[in-house]
Amino acid sequence: MRKNIFLLGIGCLLIAGLTEKTFATTITKPERTELVAEPNQLIGRWDISVDINGKPAPAWLEVKLSGVKTLVGYFVSTAGSARPVSEVKFADGKFKFEIPPQWESGTSNLIVDGNLTDAGIQGKMTDCNGKEYNWKGVKAPYLKRTAMPTWGKPISLFNGKDLSGWKASGQNQWIVKNGILTSPKPGSNLITEEKYNDFKLHVEFKYAKGGNSGIYLRGRYEVQIEDSQKDAHPNSVLFGGVYGFLAPNEMATFGPDEWQTYDITLVGRLVTIVANGKAIISNQEIPGITGGALDSNEGEPGPIYLQGDHAPIEFRKIVITPAK
């Protein structure tokens, strides 16, 4: 009996010691609980940079909630216009969607796989030819202004003589002839050396039959120049549209071989476009970058750039009035 009591006492002491040790271990090394990402963390707009063979290429994604449980979206890839995403599948912090080819070569769907991180989102994009590229994204800025800007002095971006203040994106084909800035054949885009934030821009231009060009605001948002039919239904990819996003309220084009004007005001994301004296887009929000953007750094100033890689185009006056 005494032996049993003695053994029981030692057992209790050992258990007590183990319990104390275990308790101490629990206190000093608490178990971590992983937080599960929720779908609402993905909802919103994202500025994306895709690593294309070591060089960054811009893209953009917007995710919305449709109804009570389905995520849908809009995507701007490294080429083409904004395209709808019918469903963004989300589970355990990871998401995936795919869209059919647009201007890309290849016949497979473009597939985007991603996951939420502390810094934003990241993942892999498989193009229509099956090649994979890494990408990262951050939440796009709202660009909301608290007050209307005070305008500075107008600045002529084209001096009527040469390409001073401009640089070509590649081998230059732009020339100045008889006071006209022209791209006589498809080639490089023309980009201002200076960068701008909010501004008013006056542009006078002319295109030939079948012409296609564009003016990029901050190097990210294209206002389309195209030989569109006067009786065409307004569309974001036709004359006066913000490519892939905003459609004009009417086709204000004069047609080919006529001098025409755009007066564009950009404040934050809000844009107003007056084409040939008619207001065709009034204080509308540009959701994100358009195809052909130089980068996806929407919170930063950017240049004006003229699209020269499609068809011949002429400009005779380009004046910018920056905000102070």
Salt bridges, closest charged atoms under 4 A:
GLU62 OE2 - ARG45 NE 3.24
GLU104 OE2 - ARG83 NH2 2.62
ASP198 OD2 - ARG145 NE 2.84
ASP198 OD1 - ARG218 NH2 2.87
GLU204 OE2 - HIS202 NE2 2.89
GLU204 OE1 - ARG316 NE 2.78
GLU250 OE1 - LYS278 NZ 3.40
ASP263 OD1 - HIS202 ND1 2.76
GLU285 OE2 - ARG45 NH1 3.05
ASP295 OD1 - ARG220 NE 2.61
GLU298 OE1 - ARG269 NH1 2.73
ASP309 OD1 - HIS310 ND1 2.92
GLU314 OE1 - LYS206 NZ 3.77
